[in-house]
Amino acid sequence: MVLGEGSERSWKEWSKPRSGDLIYSRNRILHMAYLWKPNDAPSVLNPSQALDLAKLATKTASEYVASLSEAFDEIQLPIRTIRSVELCGEF
């Protein structure tokens, strides 16, 4: 099968970079640049800010898992996560 034949997307569409591809490429370049010279990268957060952000991320993840659990309960489908007991307590 030739690219563009029998598919929904034309060659012109396939050849366009998608924003996700661009973001991934940019992040990859930044990551590799950091690995090459880690001391040249400025700190984005101070330790206190990093701790606050980590706490917020944990809380947000807990709320998300609880929200998913409630939604799955409503449609009577079981859902279990690796850390569901640790994050949300026993179901």
Summary of the structure (lengths in Angstrom):
residues: 91
radius of gyration: 21.4
end to end distance: 49.9
largest distance: 55.3
contacts: 152
relative contact order: 0.06
helix: 65%
strand: 0%
